[in-house]
C-alpha cells in the first residue's frame, strides 16, 4: 500500500475512534440502564408477590378466626340448650313429686 493511502487510512481510523468510543459508551450506558430497569421490575414483581402472599395469609387467618368464632357460638348455644333442657327436667321432676305428695296427702 502506498504511504499516502496508509496515512489516509490511519487518519480515518483516528477520526472514527472517538465516535465509535462514544457509541460504545452510549451502548454500554443503555445496557446498564436496561439492566437497572429490569432489576427494578423484578424487585417490583417480587414485592407484589410478597404482598399477595401476605394478603392471602391474612385472609386465611381471618377465615380461621371466623370459623373458630362460629364453633364457639355453636358450643355456647349447645350448652344453653342443654341447660334449658336440664332445667325443664328439674321442673318436671319437681311437679311430679309435688303431685305425688298431694296424692299421698289426699289418701
C-alpha positions, 0 to 999 in steps of 0.5 A, a space after each residue: 500500500 502506498 504511504 499516502 493511502 496508509 496515512 489516509 487510512 490511519 487518519 480515518 481510523 483516528 477520526 472514527 475512534 472517538 465516535 465509535 468510543 462514544 457509541 460504545 459508551 452510549 451502548 454500554 450506558 443503555 445496557 446498564 440502564 436496561 439492566 437497572 430497569 429490569 432489576 427494578 421490575 423484578 424487585 417490583 414483581 417480587 414485592 407484589 408477590 410478597 404482598 399477595 402472599 401476605 394478603 392471602 395469609 391474612 385472609 386465611 387467618 381471618 377465615 380461621 378466626 371466623 370459623 373458630 368464632 362460629 364453633 364457639 357460638 355453636 358450643 355456647 348455644 349447645 350448652 344453653 340448650 342443654 341447660 334449658 333442657 336440664 332445667 325443664 327436667 328439674 321442673 318436671 321432676 319437681 311437679 311430679 313429686 309435688 303431685 305425688 305428695 298431694 296424692 299421698 296427702 289426699 289418701 
